[in-house]
Amino acid sequence: MAVFYPSQALDLVSLTVTLALLLLLSSSASANSEGDALYTLRRSLSDPDNVLQSWDPTLVNPCTWFHITCNQDNRVTRLDLGNSNLSGHLVPELGKLEHLQYLELYKNNIQGTIPAELGNLKSLISLDLYNNNISGTIPPTLGKLKSLVFLRLNDNQLTGRIPRELVGVSSLKVVDVSNNDLCGTIPTTGPFEHIPLNNFENNPRLEGPELQGLVAYDTSC
């Protein structure tokens, strides 16, 4: 039977307390980093209805903010700001929300481009940016989102091609890019085998499905 002398017991208690403090500080730092990222988003948006009024950067973490959901470790997992009368643009700092699963910003008046940094959101399940005024191209980095199930970018002003990197996202079940200004051809392999063609409609410069093994490159795209 092991015998602990008083000095050893004190050392053990001290070590336990130190480890607990380090874990707490690490969790707090992560939460603060996520709060900083979200507050950067808030500063980039116009919010006439004050839906972001509770987003107070002086709080320990953003988990008490309205429209934010966190897990048991106080890491942000949902951002629900659909149909909130917001305008402005998205920010690269959103890519720091590494536990985010749902990014819901549909039916607003968001402009500008989709940040390539959203490809860092490895836990993302749903990216809903439909019914905004987002322009630019669909970032190829979204092909890194191996948990993504829902990608709804319809009813924006997106241009360029549908990134072929998305073909490798086997988890994708819903892709809707209708009512944009995309060009090139529609992928037909991987998850795109089961996406209905009407989810690509009303892109005047988008050609039909690509032939198996042959991608036609339109120099005007």
Disulfide bonds with the S-S distance in Angstrom:
Cys63-Cys70 2.17
Cys183-Cys221 1.80
